[in-house]
Amino acid sequence: MGDIAIKAENLSKRYHIGALRQRHDLLRDLLAYRMKSLLRRNAPPGPGANTIWALQDVSLEIKKGEAIGIIGRNGSGKSTLLKILSRITEPTTGRAAMHGRFCSLLEVGTGFHSELTGRDNIYLSGAILGMKKEEIDRKFDEIVAFAEVEKFIDTPIKHYSSGMQVRLGFAVAAHLEPEILIVDEVLAVGDWRFQKKCMNKICDARRSGQTVIFVSHDMSAISRLCERAILLDEGRVIRDGSPHDVVGEYLCSGHMTPVREWPELEVAPGNEIVRICAIRVRTANGRVTDTVEIHESIGIEIEYEVLQRGHLLVPSFGFRNEQGIDVFVVFDRDPAWRRRPRPKGRFVSTAWIPGNFLTEGTLIVGGGIVTEAPFHIHCDVPEAVAFHVLDRGEGESARGDVTENWIGVVRPLLKWTTQHSFGVNK
């Protein structure tokens, strides 16, 4: 296998849904049931069988030391894939091989017993996860400090809060120091400070050369922690590549396009005062587009119908990037309409973003119309349109000759001035 840590070939997993578990009071009935189950296991489902394929022909290779993010909608097969890799369940077809000691953080608190103390549960859970007593002894103080339960370590965990139990469970698993670390959305629990500690622990695992498989709905975490991402949909691999590209495709999949239109006014977003007819992404020459070069200006256009005169109406847009970070919000400050109530009729307002301001990536735009004093939202479309910003490294851009990843939610090309003095004494 060389430098390959995980290799999966044509993994598929089929579940039969709606079936009731049968009770078997006699040993002979149980044995007969098990034998029938084995015979049925690889047989194709009969006509009308109620089945669902959680995974379908998934193949992948993960190198040692790689950090892989797996993303997708709920029900796309992410957790099923991790359960197969963790040996919790077996695939219906295909095979998967892992090379190295692994730890699965699929459910923190594995093996905890509510009547035992925190101290006892550290040893119990650690043993279940594969740690030796000597290893637990050596890391005990560090585990307790990480979990922040020093005062309660000899208290039965049935008296712990849910947050304390989560911290203790993660602390035990995180100190296993495996060669392969599998994490499934466990960082969605706990308070913000603890989540940050968990993220730092995973970053440490990456720096130490461990292989990391990370499932999360937090696109910022995926982009920050992983060097590669896999997008699943309905049990299939849709895309495998850089987090930047894969996350962008995930966020812009489906309804996310450069134009949204509502031809029928009575069902358009809004109220009896104003309704939105369309939101579009346009270039400077008026072309609707989903892709723009980083040095080009881009216009976000909102078309709306004012149904009732006499209101100070302010169009607005909110921009969010592919990591889920709010980049900025803008409101219409056109002096022609700043203090002037709008009459009835059709309006088209456009916010222009100059070139060399946004960073490369995907921007999701929400649009709405408000009244500011007093503040009132008349209509709001949170995720209306989306577009991609490309920086090809050609022409003028803030990137210059840099080829590595560029951080930041904006990338302005600023004017610089430099002064040079001759003859300065050293």
RODO-2510 file (C-alpha; in nm, 4 decimals, decimal comma):
residues 426
     n   res          X          Y          Z
     1     m     0,0000     0,0000     0,0000
     2     g     0,3022     0,2290     0,0367
     3     d     0,1836     0,5726     0,1449
     4     i    -0,1881     0,4838     0,1324
     5     a    -0,3649     0,4977     0,4706
     6     i    -0,7186     0,4145     0,3530
     7     k    -0,8390     0,2522     0,0338
     8     a    -1,2048     0,1892    -0,0468
     9     e    -1,3226     0,0087    -0,3588
    10     n    -1,6814     0,0140    -0,4866
    11     l    -1,8397     0,0522    -0,1439
    12     s    -2,2172     0,0189    -0,1405
    13     k    -2,4524    -0,0110     0,1533
    14     r    -2,8163    -0,1152     0,1285
    15     y    -3,0648    -0,0868     0,4125
    16     h    -3,4055    -0,2504     0,4333
    17     i    -3,6415     0,0012     0,5834
    18     g    -3,9734    -0,0501     0,7571
    19     a    -3,8945    -0,4039     0,8767
    20     l    -3,9703    -0,5040     1,2355
    21     r    -3,7223    -0,6961     1,4441
    22     q    -3,8556    -1,0450     1,5204
    23     r    -3,8430    -1,1927     1,8672
    24     h    -3,6994    -1,5438     1,9021
    25     d    -3,7625    -1,7171     2,2325
    26     l    -3,6031    -2,0478     2,1295
    27     l    -3,2429    -2,1021     2,0224
    28     r    -3,3498    -2,3042     1,7160
    29     d    -3,5667    -2,0130     1,5958
    30     l    -3,2797    -1,7693     1,6371
    31     l    -3,0387    -1,9978     1,4471
    32     a    -3,2899    -2,0448     1,1664
    33     y    -3,3428    -1,6693     1,1423
    34     r    -2,9673    -1,6052     1,1308
    35     m    -2,9210    -1,8631     0,8570
    36     k    -3,1965    -1,7089     0,6476
    37     s    -3,0413    -1,3660     0,6975
    38     l    -2,7049    -1,4896     0,5706
    39     l    -2,8668    -1,6408     0,2625
    40     r    -3,0582    -1,3197     0,1924
    41     r    -2,7703    -1,0848     0,2604
    42     n    -2,6226    -1,0668    -0,0882
    43     a    -2,9363    -1,1599    -0,2754
    44     p    -3,0976    -0,8841    -0,4818
    45     p    -3,4147    -0,7435    -0,3294
    46     g    -3,7393    -0,8860    -0,4588
    47     p    -4,0104    -0,6919    -0,6411
    48     g    -4,1451    -0,4077    -0,4316
    49     a    -3,8796    -0,4514    -0,1601
    50     n    -3,8524    -0,1404     0,0551
    51     t    -3,4800    -0,0663     0,0409
    52     i    -3,2527     0,2340     0,0310
    53     w    -2,8941     0,2601    -0,0901
    54     a    -2,7040     0,4777     0,1570
    55     l    -2,3822     0,4363    -0,0466
    56     q    -2,3376     0,3460    -0,4113
    57     d    -2,0037     0,2446    -0,5651
    58     v    -1,7857     0,4773    -0,3593
    59     s    -1,4136     0,4423    -0,4269
    60     l    -1,1402     0,6557    -0,2764
    61     e    -0,7778     0,6582    -0,1664
    62     i    -0,6436     0,8635     0,1224
    63     k    -0,2716     0,9038     0,1684
    64     k    -0,0958     0,8947     0,5025
    65     g    -0,0930     1,2373     0,6627
    66     e    -0,3744     1,3745     0,4462
    67     a    -0,6647     1,5690     0,5952
    68     i    -0,9868     1,4955     0,4069
    69     g    -1,3176     1,6716     0,4517
    70     i    -1,6398     1,4924     0,3582
    71     i    -1,9416     1,7135     0,2970
    72     g    -2,2957     1,6779     0,1680
    73     r    -2,6561     1,7234     0,2649
    74     n    -2,8179     1,5222     0,5428
    75     g    -2,8766     1,1696     0,4154
    76     s    -2,6038     1,1877     0,1516
    77     g    -2,4123     0,8914     0,3014
    78     k    -2,1380     1,0656     0,5012
    79     s    -2,1955     0,8883     0,8331
    80     t    -2,2535     0,5533     0,6610
    81     l    -1,9150     0,5817     0,4912
    82     l    -1,7421     0,6565     0,8213
    83     k    -1,9182     0,3675     0,9952
    84     i    -1,7926     0,1289     0,7273
    85     l    -1,4380     0,2641     0,7508
    86     s    -1,4562     0,2371     1,1328
    87     r    -1,5708    -0,1280     1,1161
    88     i    -1,9008    -0,0437     1,2872
    89     t    -2,1014    -0,1788     0,9958
    90     e    -2,0151    -0,3883     0,6927
    91     p    -2,0712    -0,2852     0,3312
    92     t    -2,3256    -0,4670     0,1165
    93     t    -2,0703    -0,4746    -0,1637
    94     g    -1,7106    -0,3611    -0,2007
    95     r    -1,4246    -0,3512     0,0446
    96     a    -1,2271    -0,1007     0,2514
    97     a    -0,8794    -0,1337     0,4004
    98     m    -0,7223     0,0858     0,6695
    99     h    -0,3543     0,0743     0,7539
   100     g    -0,2682     0,2027     1,0986
   101     r    -0,4192     0,2480     1,4407
   102     f    -0,7399     0,4494     1,4120
   103     c    -0,9787     0,6309     1,6424
   104     s    -1,3381     0,7137     1,5467
   105     l    -1,5018     1,0140     1,7091
   106     l    -1,8453     0,9235     1,5802
   107     e    -2,0119     0,9460     1,9196
   108     v    -1,8264     1,0871     2,2165
   109     g    -1,8611     0,9127     2,5495
   110     t    -1,8250     0,5596     2,4144
   111     g    -1,8543     0,3128     2,7025
   112     f    -1,9468     0,5631     2,9719
   113     h    -2,1429     0,4238     3,2675
   114     s    -2,3611     0,6717     3,4529
   115     e    -2,2989     0,5162     3,7966
   116     l    -1,9192     0,5313     3,7670
   117     t    -1,7113     0,8362     3,8484
   118     g    -1,5347     1,0487     3,5898
   119     r    -1,2063     0,8835     3,6892
   120     d    -1,3456     0,5328     3,6388
   121     n    -1,5056     0,6253     3,3086
   122     i    -1,1778     0,7593     3,1712
   123     y    -1,0212     0,4170     3,2220
   124     l    -1,3294     0,2335     3,0950
   125     s    -1,3732     0,4419     2,7821
   126     g    -0,9989     0,4460     2,7144
   127     a    -0,9833     0,0649     2,7347
   128     i    -1,2758     0,0322     2,4926
   129     l    -1,1003     0,2670     2,2499
   130     g    -0,7858     0,0534     2,2654
   131     m    -0,5650     0,2391     2,5144
   132     k    -0,3529     0,0458     2,7610
   133     k    -0,3670     0,1240     3,1325
   134     e    -0,0113     0,2557     3,1294
   135     e    -0,1007     0,4925     2,8456
   136     i    -0,4091     0,6180     3,0315
   137     d    -0,2043     0,6640     3,3510
   138     r     0,0473     0,8731     3,1615
   139     k    -0,2169     1,0952     2,9989
   140     f    -0,4699     1,1036     3,2825
   141     d    -0,3909     1,4532     3,4102
   142     e    -0,3841     1,5924     3,0576
   143     i    -0,7242     1,4345     2,9792
   144     v    -0,8807     1,5777     3,2948
   145     a    -0,7355     1,9241     3,2296
   146     f    -0,8575     1,9200     2,8698
   147     a    -1,2087     1,8234     2,9804
   148     e    -1,2041     2,0852     3,2594
   149     v    -1,3626     1,8490     3,5138
   150     e    -1,0912     1,8492     3,7816
   151     k    -1,3345     1,9325     4,0634
   152     f    -1,5757     1,6571     3,9655
   153     i    -1,3402     1,3782     3,8629
   154     d    -1,4497     1,1543     4,1535
   155     t    -1,8203     1,2314     4,1097
   156     p    -2,0480     0,9839     3,9258
   157     i    -2,1052     1,1182     3,5755
   158     k    -2,4817     1,0872     3,6150
   159     h    -2,4435     1,4157     3,8023
   160     y    -2,2480     1,5746     3,5133
   161     s    -2,4171     1,8140     3,2748
   162     s    -2,4432     1,7018     2,9128
   163     g    -2,1661     1,9479     2,8232
   164     m    -1,9325     1,8043     3,0872
   165     q    -1,9921     1,4515     2,9585
   166     v    -1,9203     1,5622     2,6016
   167     r    -1,5963     1,7307     2,7086
   168     l    -1,4810     1,4232     2,8984
   169     g    -1,5705     1,1876     2,6153
   170     f    -1,3863     1,3922     2,3560
   171     a    -1,0872     1,4374     2,5853
   172     v    -1,0429     1,0603     2,6228
   173     a    -1,0756     0,9911     2,2501
   174     a    -0,8587     1,2855     2,1463
   175     h    -0,5658     1,1606     2,3556
   176     l    -0,5567     0,8183     2,1920
   177     e    -0,3002     0,9548     1,9423
   178     p    -0,3994     0,7282     1,6526
   179     e    -0,2416     0,7200     1,3099
   180     i    -0,5866     0,7766     1,1577
   181     l    -0,8442     1,0081     1,3181
   182     i    -1,2080     0,9920     1,2041
   183     v    -1,4329     1,2768     1,3202
   184     d    -1,8052     1,2984     1,2487
   185     e    -1,9678     1,6303     1,3463
   186     v    -1,8830     1,5903     1,7156
   187     l    -1,7643     1,9496     1,7182
   188     a    -2,1229     2,0669     1,6735
   189     v    -2,1762     2,0072     2,0458
   190     g    -2,0357     2,1926     2,3424
   191     d    -1,9819     2,5638     2,3867
   192     w    -1,7793     2,7811     2,1505
   193     r    -1,4649     2,7781     2,3654
   194     f    -1,4634     2,3990     2,3853
   195     q    -1,5256     2,3656     2,0118
   196     k    -1,2195     2,5833     1,9541
   197     k    -1,0111     2,3535     2,1788
   198     c    -1,1318     2,0545     1,9784
   199     m    -1,0405     2,2222     1,6517
   200     n    -0,6944     2,3016     1,7847
   201     k    -0,6543     1,9369     1,8847
   202     i    -0,7393     1,8254     1,5324
   203     c    -0,4935     2,0824     1,3940
   204     d    -0,2279     1,9326     1,6208
   205     a    -0,3111     1,5887     1,4814
   206     r    -0,2592     1,7221     1,1301
   207     r     0,0748     1,8799     1,2163
   208     s     0,1935     1,5573     1,3759
   209     g     0,1348     1,3690     1,0510
   210     q    -0,1868     1,1870     1,1412
   211     t    -0,4400     1,1087     0,8723
   212     v    -0,7657     1,2953     0,9406
   213     i    -1,1135     1,2306     0,7988
   214     f    -1,3467     1,5098     0,8993
   215     v    -1,7230     1,5285     0,8404
   216     s    -1,8899     1,8592     0,9173
   217     h    -2,1546     2,1034     0,8015
   218     d    -1,9187     2,3851     0,9011
   219     m    -1,7695     2,4841     0,5662
   220     s    -1,5246     2,7190     0,7348
   221     a    -1,3802     2,4301     0,9365
   222     i    -1,3596     2,2100     0,6271
   223     s    -1,1708     2,4775     0,4327
   224     r    -0,9410     2,5578     0,7247
   225     l    -0,8537     2,2037     0,8359
   226     c    -0,8528     2,0024     0,5152
   227     e    -0,6365     1,9975     0,2078
   228     r    -0,8881     1,7925     0,0103
   229     a    -1,2662     1,7548     0,0169
   230     i    -1,5172     1,4987    -0,1114
   231     l    -1,8782     1,5865    -0,1926
   232     l    -2,1382     1,3109    -0,1502
   233     d    -2,4935     1,3197    -0,2782
   234     e    -2,7419     1,0323    -0,2545
   235     g    -2,4600     0,7952    -0,1655
   236     r    -2,2366     0,8816    -0,4612
   237     v    -1,9160     1,0816    -0,4933
   238     i    -2,0047     1,3950    -0,6867
   239     r    -1,6694     1,5710    -0,6658
   240     d    -1,3251     1,5097    -0,5179
   241     g    -1,0772     1,7961    -0,5132
   242     s    -0,9589     2,1063    -0,3325
   243     p    -1,1851     2,2318    -0,0493
   244     h    -1,2164     2,5644    -0,2309
   245     d    -1,3717     2,4049    -0,5406
   246     v    -1,5738     2,1324    -0,3673
   247     v    -1,7254     2,3598    -0,1025
   248     g    -1,8110     2,6139    -0,3699
   249     e    -1,9931     2,3514    -0,5759
   250     y    -2,1786     2,2264    -0,2687
   251     l    -2,2972     2,5727    -0,1673
   252     c    -2,3976     2,6653    -0,5208
   253     s    -2,5622     2,3347    -0,6104
   254     g    -2,9283     2,3138    -0,6929
   255     h    -3,1116     2,6450    -0,6760
   256     m    -2,8012     2,8630    -0,6491
   257     t    -2,7764     3,0397    -0,9871
   258     p    -2,6823     3,3918    -1,1055
   259     v    -3,0491     3,4843    -1,1582
   260     r    -3,3744     3,4358    -0,9652
   261     e    -3,6991     3,5625    -1,1157
   262     w    -4,0617     3,5732    -0,9994
   263     p    -4,2761     3,6431    -1,3096
   264     e    -4,6045     3,6191    -1,1170
   265     l    -4,6258     3,9264    -0,8958
   266     e    -4,8835     3,7807    -0,6569
   267     v    -4,6454     3,5009    -0,5486
   268     a    -4,3257     3,7123    -0,5523
   269     p    -4,1454     3,7828    -0,2207
   270     g    -4,2833     4,0900    -0,0468
   271     n    -4,6025     4,2423     0,0863
   272     e    -4,8769     4,4881    -0,0107
   273     i    -4,6152     4,7690    -0,0358
   274     v    -4,3401     4,6184    -0,2528
   275     r    -4,2516     4,2868    -0,4155
   276     i    -3,9246     4,1565    -0,5618
   277     c    -3,9471     4,0539    -0,9286
   278     a    -3,5870     3,9398    -0,9891
   279     i    -3,2310     3,9364    -0,8556
   280     r    -2,9455     3,9023    -1,1039
   281     v    -2,5662     3,9025    -1,1251
   282     r    -2,4419     4,1129    -1,4183
   283     t    -2,1108     4,2160    -1,5699
   284     a    -2,0321     4,5757    -1,6627
   285     n    -2,1616     4,5122    -2,0180
   286     g    -2,4954     4,3823    -1,8863
   287     r    -2,4400     4,0093    -1,9308
   288     v    -2,5890     3,7780    -1,6648
   289     t    -2,3069     3,5556    -1,5396
   290     d    -2,2093     3,3128    -1,2669
   291     t    -1,8354     3,3737    -1,3117
   292     v    -1,6339     3,6947    -1,3038
   293     e    -1,2626     3,7681    -1,3268
   294     i    -1,1206     3,9181    -1,0079
   295     h    -1,0237     4,2452    -1,1810
   296     e    -1,3716     4,2986    -1,3291
   297     s    -1,6513     4,4943    -1,1633
   298     i    -1,9700     4,3037    -1,0904
   299     g    -2,3249     4,4323    -1,0484
   300     i    -2,5920     4,2785    -0,8263
   301     e    -2,9303     4,3855    -0,9614
   302     i    -3,2667     4,3798    -0,7844
   303     e    -3,5873     4,4417    -0,9797
   304     y    -3,8950     4,5239    -0,7774
   305     e    -4,2491     4,6569    -0,8087
   306     v    -4,3675     4,9326    -0,5752
   307     l    -4,7394     4,8756    -0,5155
   308     q    -4,8034     5,1520    -0,2630
   309     r    -4,6538     5,4996    -0,2853
   310     g    -4,5266     5,7101     0,0015
   311     h    -4,2682     5,4753     0,1558
   312     l    -3,8919     5,5207     0,1951
   313     l    -3,7763     5,1902     0,0467
   314     v    -3,4117     5,0812     0,0626
   315     p    -3,2848     4,7842    -0,1446
   316     s    -3,0087     4,5839     0,0256
   317     f    -2,7774     4,2879    -0,0339
   318     g    -2,5872     4,0560     0,1989
   319     f    -2,2798     3,8620     0,0839
   320     r    -2,1631     3,5323     0,2338
   321     n    -1,8632     3,3272     0,1213
   322     e    -1,8276     2,9522     0,0752
   323     q    -1,7085     2,9098     0,4347
   324     g    -2,0373     3,0499     0,5586
   325     i    -1,8764     3,3779     0,6721
   326     d    -2,0749     3,6988     0,6302
   327     v    -1,8476     3,9161     0,4148
   328     f    -2,0443     4,2416     0,4110
   329     v    -2,3915     4,3960     0,3820
   330     v    -2,4782     4,6953     0,1617
   331     f    -2,7768     4,9304     0,1510
   332     d    -2,8804     5,1592    -0,1338
   333     r    -2,7375     5,5065    -0,0634
   334     d    -2,8277     5,6643    -0,3989
   335     p    -2,8797     6,0347    -0,3074
   336     a    -3,1606     6,0610    -0,5628
   337     w    -3,3755     5,8292    -0,3485
   338     r    -3,2111     5,8646    -0,0060
   339     r    -3,4917     6,0769     0,1437
   340     r    -3,7494     6,0464    -0,1298
   341     p    -4,0524     5,8147    -0,1054
   342     r    -4,0806     5,5955    -0,4108
   343     p    -4,3857     5,6257    -0,6365
   344     k    -4,5686     5,3256    -0,7747
   345     g    -4,3999     5,1421    -1,0592
   346     r    -4,1170     4,9094    -1,1584
   347     f    -3,7640     4,9826    -1,0316
   348     v    -3,4247     4,8260    -1,1000
   349     s    -3,1458     4,9038    -0,8503
   350     t    -2,7890     4,7779    -0,8935
   351     a    -2,5040     4,7645    -0,6443
   352     w    -2,1659     4,7742    -0,8198
   353     i    -1,8661     4,5992    -0,6653
   354     p    -1,5374     4,7269    -0,8064
   355     g    -1,2770     4,4959    -0,9526
   356     n    -0,9899     4,3795    -0,7321
   357     f    -1,1992     4,4007    -0,4182
   358     l    -1,3389     4,0499    -0,3621
   359     t    -1,1183     3,7477    -0,3073
   360     e    -1,1443     3,4416    -0,5304
   361     g    -1,4147     3,1917    -0,4424
   362     t    -1,7903     3,1662    -0,4277
   363     l    -2,0183     3,4439    -0,3043
   364     i    -2,3795     3,3736    -0,2096
   365     v    -2,6003     3,6831    -0,2219
   366     g    -2,9234     3,7507    -0,0403
   367     g    -3,1426     4,0428    -0,1380
   368     g    -3,4204     4,2390     0,0239
   369     i    -3,5989     4,5707     0,0624
   370     v    -3,6346     4,7497     0,3956
   371     t    -3,7491     5,0726     0,5536
   372     e    -3,4821     5,2043     0,7890
   373     a    -3,6622     5,4442     1,0262
   374     p    -3,8267     5,2658     1,1931
   375     f    -3,6516     4,9543     1,0636
   376     h    -3,8861     4,7146     0,8859
   377     i    -3,8165     4,4300     0,6429
   378     h    -4,0653     4,4266     0,3555
   379     c    -3,9122     4,1324     0,1688
   380     d    -3,6045     3,9165     0,2120
   381     v    -3,4548     3,6351     0,0013
   382     p    -3,1592     3,5016     0,2093
   383     e    -2,9863     3,2904    -0,0599
   384     a    -3,1042     3,4350    -0,3872
   385     v    -2,8114     3,4094    -0,6286
   386     a    -2,4445     3,3114    -0,6346
   387     f    -2,1365     3,3732    -0,8456
   388     h    -1,7710     3,2681    -0,8624
   389     v    -1,4725     3,5032    -0,8572
   390     l    -1,1673     3,3765    -1,0470
   391     d    -0,8082     3,4919    -1,0029
   392     r    -0,6053     3,3400    -1,2848
   393     g    -0,2887     3,5214    -1,1846
   394     e    -0,2942     3,7129    -1,5114
   395     g    -0,2951     4,0897    -1,5338
   396     e    -0,3355     4,3081    -1,2270
   397     s    -0,4488     4,1528    -0,8994
   398     a    -0,3367     4,1585    -0,5395
   399     r    -0,2069     3,8025    -0,5772
   400     g     0,0872     3,9098    -0,7884
   401     d     0,3278     3,6175    -0,8246
   402     v     0,2082     3,4357    -0,5112
   403     t     0,0830     3,0829    -0,5921
   404     e    -0,0058     2,9621    -0,2418
   405     n    -0,3493     2,9886    -0,0793
   406     w    -0,4510     3,3448    -0,0008
   407     i    -0,6336     3,4166     0,3226
   408     g    -0,8990     3,6798     0,3828
   409     v    -1,2580     3,7444     0,2792
   410     v    -1,1605     4,0333     0,0489
   411     r    -0,8577     4,0902    -0,1714
   412     p    -0,8238     4,4616    -0,2497
   413     l    -0,5550     4,5886    -0,4822
   414     l    -0,4483     4,8933    -0,2844
   415     k    -0,2369     5,1878    -0,3901
   416     w     0,1078     5,1837    -0,2286
   417     t     0,3607     5,4657    -0,1864
   418     t     0,7265     5,4170    -0,0985
   419     q     0,9909     5,6669     0,0095
   420     h     1,3594     5,5976    -0,0228
   421     s     1,6297     5,8050     0,1474
   422     f     1,9889     5,8008     0,0198
   423     g     2,2975     5,8330     0,2352
   424     v     2,1434     5,7172     0,5628
   425     n     2,4184     5,6356     0,8161
   426     k     2,4227     5,2776     0,9318
***
